[in-house]
Amino acid sequence: DYGFKARYAHVWRGVDFAKEKPLAIRYLVYLSRSSRTTLNGCHLLFVSLQASLHGFKNGCLPLLFLDTMTIKSKYQSELLTATALDGNEGIFPIAFAVVDVVNDVNWHWFLVQLKSALSIFQPVTFVAGRRVGFKKPISMIFKNSYHGYCLHWLIEGLKRDLNGEEVLQVIITHFYDAPCATTLDNSYYYIG
């Protein structure tokens, strides 16, 4: 159907291989052939597909968004992610890691793996929520790179800190207007 002709011996070996190995090991072997996969003991797993790395290097701005989320399972793992924006401003996955806990050590390990996978020499701008402890590891691993905080998470922090204040809505409005300002003076007006 797809114009692909496989020799009988290759198909037979593939079937034998699939029967011998557990599903997770088969998947990791498959990923390791077409991507960068790092398995550190049994607690850390880093995956970055070659197609995603190629797409980021050749079609995306050097802007990476870092985030974390809890994986709902019996193992209580955490997922660290690095994504970019594609040409249609859609989410473009670059890499992810499964870790046992989110801490500075695991972020450092993730960023070292990411730098090794990306192998780029231009500065990259990183954006994350304030709760992602990445500022120190980024400056150590990605020299001459930039970092910023996600506007949404900064606003959520303001709402939490200024709960019930009358000026909260005015502050939030100015906070959203500042990055959209067309001149530096207008941006300072909204911030100041």
KOLKOLVEX-455728 format. One line per 2 residues: for each residue z, x, y of N, C-alpha, C. Coordinates in nm, 2 decimals, m for minus. Example, Ala and Ser with C-alpha at 12.3 -4.5 7.8 and 13.67 -1.06 7.14 Angstrom:
<pts>
0.78,1.32,m0.57,0.78,1.23,m0.45,0.78,1.32,m0.33 ~ 0.71,1.28,m0.22,0.71,1.37,m0.11,0.79,1.29,0.00;
</pts>
This chain:
<pts>
0.00,0.08,m0.12,0.00,0.00,0.00,0.00,0.09,0.13 ~ 0.07,0.20,0.13,0.08,0.28,0.24,0.00,0.41,0.24;
m0.09,0.42,0.14,m0.17,0.54,0.14,m0.10,0.67,0.09 ~ 0.01,0.65,0.03,0.09,0.76,m0.01,0.08,0.77,m0.17;
0.04,0.88,m0.22,0.03,0.90,m0.36,0.13,1.00,m0.41 ~ 0.22,0.96,m0.49,0.32,1.05,m0.55,0.29,1.08,m0.69;
0.31,1.21,m0.73,0.29,1.24,m0.87,0.40,1.18,m0.95 ~ 0.37,1.15,m1.08,0.46,1.08,m1.17,0.59,1.17,m1.18;
0.58,1.30,m1.20,0.69,1.39,m1.22,0.79,1.38,m1.10 ~ 0.74,1.38,m0.98,0.82,1.37,m0.86,0.90,1.24,m0.86;
0.84,1.13,m0.89,0.91,1.00,m0.89,1.01,1.00,m1.00 ~ 0.98,1.05,m1.12,1.07,1.06,m1.23,1.20,1.14,m1.20;
1.17,1.26,m1.13,1.29,1.34,m1.09,1.37,1.27,m0.99 ~ 1.31,1.20,m0.90,1.39,1.12,m0.80,1.47,1.02,m0.86;
1.42,0.95,m0.96,1.50,0.84,m1.03,1.61,0.91,m1.10 ~ 1.59,1.02,m1.17,1.70,1.09,m1.24,1.81,1.13,m1.15;
1.76,1.19,m1.03,1.86,1.24,m0.93,1.94,1.12,m0.88 ~ 1.88,1.01,m0.85,1.95,0.89,m0.80,2.05,0.84,m0.90;
2.02,0.84,m1.02,2.12,0.79,m1.13,2.24,0.88,m1.14 ~ 2.22,1.01,m1.12,2.33,1.11,m1.14,2.43,1.12,m1.03;
2.38,1.10,m0.91,2.47,1.12,m0.79,2.52,0.98,m0.74 ~ 2.65,0.99,m0.69,2.70,0.87,m0.62,2.61,0.84,m0.49;
2.61,0.72,m0.45,2.53,0.67,m0.33,2.56,0.76,m0.21 ~ 2.69,0.78,m0.18,2.72,0.86,m0.05,2.66,1.00,m0.06;
2.67,1.07,m0.17,2.62,1.20,m0.18,2.46,1.20,m0.17 ~ 2.40,1.10,m0.23,2.25,1.09,m0.22,2.21,1.07,m0.08;
2.29,0.99,0.00,2.26,0.96,0.14,2.27,1.09,0.22 ~ 2.38,1.16,0.20,2.40,1.29,0.27,2.30,1.39,0.24;
2.25,1.40,0.12,2.15,1.49,0.08,2.02,1.45,0.15 ~ 1.99,1.32,0.15,1.87,1.27,0.22,1.88,1.31,0.37;
1.99,1.28,0.43,2.01,1.31,0.58,2.00,1.46,0.60 ~ 2.05,1.54,0.52,2.05,1.68,0.54,1.91,1.74,0.54;
1.82,1.67,0.47,1.68,1.72,0.47,1.60,1.68,0.59 ~ 1.64,1.58,0.66,1.56,1.53,0.78,1.64,1.54,0.91;
1.76,1.60,0.90,1.84,1.59,1.02,1.95,1.71,1.02 ~ 2.04,1.70,1.11,2.15,1.79,1.11,2.28,1.72,1.06;
2.33,1.75,0.95,2.45,1.69,0.90,2.55,1.79,0.87 ~ 2.67,1.77,0.92,2.78,1.87,0.89,2.90,1.79,0.83;
2.94,1.83,0.72,3.06,1.77,0.65,3.17,1.87,0.65 ~ 3.28,1.85,0.72,3.39,1.94,0.74,3.50,1.89,0.65;
3.52,1.94,0.53,3.62,1.89,0.45,3.59,1.75,0.41 ~ 3.69,1.66,0.41,3.67,1.52,0.39,3.71,1.44,0.51;
3.74,1.50,0.62,3.79,1.43,0.74,3.68,1.41,0.85 ~ 3.58,1.50,0.86,3.49,1.50,0.97,3.35,1.50,0.92;
3.26,1.41,0.97,3.12,1.41,0.94,3.04,1.39,1.06 ~ 2.95,1.48,1.08,2.86,1.48,1.20,2.72,1.46,1.15;
2.65,1.36,1.22,2.51,1.33,1.18,2.43,1.32,1.31 ~ 2.31,1.39,1.31,2.21,1.38,1.42,2.08,1.39,1.36;
2.00,1.28,1.37,1.87,1.27,1.31,1.77,1.36,1.39 ~ 1.68,1.43,1.32,1.58,1.52,1.38,1.49,1.44,1.48;
1.45,1.32,1.44,1.37,1.24,1.53,1.44,1.21,1.66 ~ 1.57,1.18,1.65,1.65,1.15,1.78,1.66,1.28,1.86;
1.68,1.39,1.80,1.69,1.52,1.88,1.56,1.55,1.95 ~ 1.45,1.53,1.88,1.32,1.55,1.93,1.29,1.45,2.05;
1.32,1.33,2.03,1.30,1.23,2.13,1.38,1.25,2.26 ~ 1.51,1.30,2.24,1.59,1.33,2.35,1.54,1.45,2.43;
1.50,1.55,2.36,1.44,1.67,2.43,1.31,1.65,2.50 ~ 1.23,1.56,2.45,1.09,1.54,2.50,1.07,1.41,2.58;
1.17,1.32,2.58,1.14,1.19,2.64,1.26,1.13,2.72 ~ 1.37,1.20,2.72,1.49,1.14,2.79,1.54,1.23,2.90;
1.60,1.17,3.00,1.67,1.25,3.10,1.78,1.33,3.03 ~ 1.82,1.44,3.09,1.94,1.52,3.03,2.07,1.45,3.07;
2.09,1.33,3.02,2.21,1.25,3.05,2.26,1.19,2.91 ~ 2.38,1.23,2.88,2.44,1.18,2.75,2.56,1.10,2.78;
2.58,0.99,2.71,2.69,0.90,2.72,2.78,0.92,2.59 ~ 2.91,0.95,2.61,3.00,0.97,2.50,3.09,0.85,2.49;
3.12,0.81,2.37,3.20,0.70,2.35,3.27,0.71,2.22 ~ 3.37,0.63,2.20,3.44,0.62,2.07,3.47,0.48,2.04;
3.48,0.45,1.91,3.52,0.32,1.86,3.59,0.33,1.73 ~ 3.67,0.23,1.69,3.74,0.23,1.57,3.65,0.17,1.46;
3.64,0.23,1.34,3.57,0.18,1.23,3.67,0.09,1.15 ~ 3.64,m0.03,1.14,3.73,m0.13,1.07,3.70,m0.11,0.92;
3.79,m0.03,0.85,3.78,m0.01,0.71,3.92,0.03,0.66 ~ 3.93,0.04,0.53,4.06,0.08,0.48,4.10,0.23,0.51;
4.00,0.31,0.56,4.03,0.45,0.59,4.07,0.47,0.74 ~ 4.06,0.36,0.82,4.10,0.37,0.96,4.03,0.49,1.03;
3.90,0.51,1.02,3.83,0.62,1.08,3.79,0.58,1.22 ~ 3.75,0.68,1.30,3.70,0.67,1.43,3.56,0.72,1.44;
3.48,0.66,1.53,3.34,0.70,1.54,3.32,0.76,1.68 ~ 3.28,0.88,1.69,3.24,0.94,1.82,3.09,0.94,1.83;
3.04,0.90,1.95,2.90,0.88,1.96,2.85,0.96,2.09 ~ 2.72,1.00,2.08,2.65,1.06,2.19,2.52,0.98,2.20;
2.49,0.91,2.31,2.37,0.84,2.32,2.30,0.87,2.46 ~ 2.18,0.83,2.47,2.10,0.85,2.59,2.03,0.72,2.63;
1.96,0.73,2.73,1.87,0.61,2.77,1.73,0.65,2.74 ~ 1.66,0.55,2.68,1.51,0.58,2.66,1.43,0.53,2.78;
1.30,0.54,2.77,1.22,0.50,2.88,1.23,0.36,2.93 ~ 1.28,0.27,2.84,1.30,0.13,2.87,1.44,0.10,2.91;
1.52,0.20,2.93,1.66,0.19,2.96,1.74,0.13,2.85 ~ 1.69,0.15,2.73,1.76,0.11,2.61,1.85,0.22,2.55;
1.94,0.19,2.47,2.03,0.29,2.41,1.95,0.37,2.31 ~ 1.96,0.50,2.32,1.89,0.59,2.23,1.99,0.68,2.16;
2.02,0.66,2.03,2.12,0.74,1.97,2.08,0.88,1.95 ~ 2.17,0.97,1.98,2.15,1.11,1.96,2.23,1.17,1.84;
2.36,1.14,1.84,2.44,1.19,1.73,2.57,1.11,1.72 ~ 2.63,1.11,1.60,2.76,1.05,1.58,2.84,1.13,1.49;
2.97,1.11,1.49,3.06,1.17,1.40,3.17,1.07,1.36 ~ 3.21,1.08,1.23,3.32,1.01,1.18,3.44,1.10,1.17;
3.55,1.07,1.23,3.67,1.15,1.23,3.79,1.07,1.19 ~ 3.89,1.13,1.16,4.01,1.06,1.12,4.09,1.01,1.23;
4.09,1.09,1.35,4.16,1.04,1.47,4.09,1.10,1.59 ~ 4.09,1.03,1.70,4.03,1.08,1.82,4.13,1.16,1.90;
4.10,1.29,1.91,4.19,1.38,1.99,4.10,1.49,2.04 ~ 4.16,1.58,2.12,4.08,1.69,2.19,4.02,1.78,2.08;
4.09,1.81,1.97,4.04,1.90,1.87,3.91,1.84,1.81 ~ 3.91,1.71,1.77,3.80,1.65,1.72,3.68,1.63,1.82;
3.71,1.61,1.95,3.61,1.60,2.05,3.55,1.74,2.06 ~ 3.63,1.84,2.06,3.58,1.98,2.07,3.48,2.01,1.95;
3.52,1.98,1.83,3.44,2.00,1.71,3.31,1.92,1.73 ~ 3.32,1.80,1.77,3.20,1.71,1.79,3.10,1.77,1.89;
3.15,1.82,2.00,3.07,1.88,2.11,3.01,2.01,2.06 ~ 3.08,2.09,1.98,3.02,2.21,1.93,2.91,2.18,1.84;
2.93,2.08,1.75,2.82,2.04,1.66,2.70,1.99,1.74 ~ 2.73,1.91,1.85,2.62,1.85,1.93,2.54,1.96,2.00;
2.61,2.06,2.05,2.54,2.17,2.12,2.45,2.25,2.02 ~ 2.50,2.27,1.90,2.42,2.34,1.80,2.30,2.26,1.76;
2.32,2.13,1.75,2.20,2.04,1.72,2.10,2.03,1.83 ~ 2.15,2.02,1.95,2.05,2.00,2.06,1.98,2.13,2.09;
2.04,2.24,2.09,1.98,2.37,2.12,1.89,2.37,2.24 ~ 1.95,2.32,2.35,1.88,2.32,2.48,1.95,2.41,2.58;
1.88,2.45,2.68,1.94,2.55,2.77,1.95,2.49,2.91 ~ 1.91,2.37,2.93,1.92,2.31,3.07,2.06,2.24,3.08;
2.11,2.22,3.20,2.23,2.15,3.21,2.22,2.00,3.17 ~ 2.32,1.95,3.12,2.33,1.81,3.07,2.44,1.74,3.15;
2.42,1.62,3.19,2.53,1.54,3.25,2.59,1.45,3.14 ~ 2.72,1.45,3.13,2.79,1.37,3.04,2.86,1.26,3.11;
2.86,1.14,3.06,2.93,1.02,3.11,3.01,0.96,3.00 ~ 3.14,0.93,3.04,3.23,0.86,2.94,3.33,0.79,3.01;
3.41,0.71,2.94,3.52,0.64,2.99,3.64,0.73,3.01 ~ 3.73,0.70,3.09,3.84,0.79,3.12,3.93,0.82,3.00;
3.93,0.73,2.91,4.02,0.75,2.79,3.96,0.85,2.69 ~ 3.83,0.89,2.71,3.77,0.99,2.63,3.81,1.13,2.68;
3.89,1.20,2.60,3.94,1.33,2.65,3.83,1.44,2.63 ~ 3.73,1.45,2.72,3.62,1.54,2.70,3.60,1.64,2.81;
3.67,1.62,2.92,3.64,1.71,3.04,3.66,1.86,3.01 ~ 3.77,1.89,2.95,3.80,2.03,2.92,3.70,2.09,2.82;
3.68,2.02,2.70,3.59,2.08,2.60,3.45,2.09,2.66 ~ 3.40,2.00,2.74,3.26,2.01,2.79,3.25,2.13,2.87;
3.34,2.16,2.96,3.32,2.28,3.04,3.33,2.41,2.96 ~ 3.40,2.41,2.85,3.40,2.52,2.76,3.28,2.54,2.68;
3.22,2.43,2.63,3.10,2.44,2.54,2.97,2.43,2.61 ~ 2.95,2.34,2.70,2.83,2.32,2.77,2.84,2.38,2.91;
2.81,2.51,2.92,2.83,2.58,3.05,2.73,2.52,3.15 ~ 2.77,2.51,3.28,2.68,2.46,3.39,2.64,2.32,3.37;
2.71,2.24,3.29,2.68,2.10,3.28,2.77,2.02,3.37 ~ 2.74,1.89,3.38,2.82,1.80,3.47,2.88,1.69,3.38;
2.98,1.63,3.44,3.04,1.51,3.38,3.08,1.41,3.48 ~ 3.09,1.29,3.44,3.13,1.18,3.52,3.19,1.07,3.44;
3.25,0.97,3.50,3.32,0.86,3.43,3.23,0.73,3.45 ~ 3.24,0.65,3.34,3.17,0.53,3.34,3.23,0.43,3.45;
3.15,0.38,3.53,3.19,0.29,3.64,3.27,0.17,3.58 ~ 3.22,0.11,3.47,3.29,0.00,3.41,3.44,0.03,3.37;
3.46,0.15,3.31,3.60,0.18,3.27,3.68,0.22,3.39 ~ 3.62,0.27,3.50,3.70,0.30,3.62,3.75,0.16,3.68;
3.66,0.07,3.69,3.69,m0.07,3.74,3.80,m0.13,3.65 ~ 3.79,m0.12,3.52,3.89,m0.18,3.43,4.03,m0.11,3.46;
4.03,0.02,3.49,4.15,0.09,3.52,4.21,0.04,3.65 ~ 4.12,0.01,3.75,4.17,m0.04,3.88,4.23,m0.18,3.86;
4.16,m0.26,3.78,4.21,m0.40,3.76,4.35,m0.39,3.70 ~ 4.37,m0.30,3.60,4.50,m0.29,3.53,4.61,m0.24,3.63;
4.57,m0.14,3.71,4.67,m0.08,3.80,4.70,m0.16,3.92 ~ 4.60,m0.24,3.97,4.62,m0.32,4.09,4.63,m0.47,4.06;
4.68,m0.51,3.95,4.69,m0.64,3.90,4.76,m0.73,4.00 ~ 4.69,m0.83,4.05,4.75,m0.93,4.14,4.73,m0.89,4.29;
4.68,m0.78,4.32,4.66,m0.74,4.46,4.55,m0.82,4.52 ~ 4.57,m0.86,4.65,4.47,m0.95,4.72,4.34,m0.87,4.75;
4.35,m0.74,4.77,4.23,m0.66,4.80,4.15,m0.62,4.68 ~ 4.19,m0.65,4.56,4.13,m0.61,4.44,3.98,m0.64,4.44;
3.94,m0.76,4.47,3.80,m0.80,4.46,3.72,m0.72,4.56 ~ 3.77,m0.70,4.68,3.70,m0.62,4.78,3.68,m0.48,4.74;
3.78,m0.42,4.68,3.77,m0.28,4.63,3.67,m0.27,4.52 ~ 3.67,m0.37,4.43,3.57,m0.37,4.32,3.43,m0.39,4.37;
3.41,m0.47,4.47,3.27,m0.49,4.52,3.23,m0.36,4.59 ~ 3.31,m0.29,4.66,3.27,m0.16,4.72,3.25,m0.05,4.61;
3.33,m0.06,4.51,3.31,0.03,4.40,3.17,0.02,4.34 ~ 3.12,m0.10,4.32,2.99,m0.12,4.27,2.88,m0.09,4.37;
2.91,m0.11,4.49,2.81,m0.08,4.60,2.78,0.07,4.62 ~ 2.89,0.15,4.61,2.88,0.29,4.64,2.77,0.36,4.56;
2.76,0.35,4.43,2.65,0.42,4.36,2.51,0.37,4.39 ~ 2.50,0.25,4.44,2.37,0.19,4.47,2.33,0.22,4.61;
2.41,0.28,4.69,2.38,0.31,4.83,2.25,0.40,4.84 ~ 2.17,0.38,4.93,2.05,0.46,4.95,2.06,0.59,5.02;
2.17,0.60,5.10,2.20,0.72,5.17,2.34,0.77,5.14 ~ 2.37,0.90,5.16,2.50,0.95,5.14,2.60,0.89,5.24;
2.56,0.86,5.36,2.65,0.80,5.46,2.70,0.66,5.41 ~ 2.60,0.59,5.36,2.64,0.45,5.31,2.73,0.46,5.19;
2.71,0.56,5.10,2.80,0.58,4.99,2.94,0.61,5.03 ~ 2.95,0.70,5.13,3.08,0.73,5.19,3.15,0.61,5.25;
3.07,0.53,5.32,3.12,0.41,5.38,3.19,0.32,5.27 ~ 3.13,0.30,5.16,3.18,0.21,5.06,3.30,0.28,4.99;
3.30,0.41,4.97,3.41,0.48,4.91,3.53,0.49,5.00 ~ 3.50,0.52,5.13,3.61,0.55,5.23,3.67,0.43,5.28;
</pts>
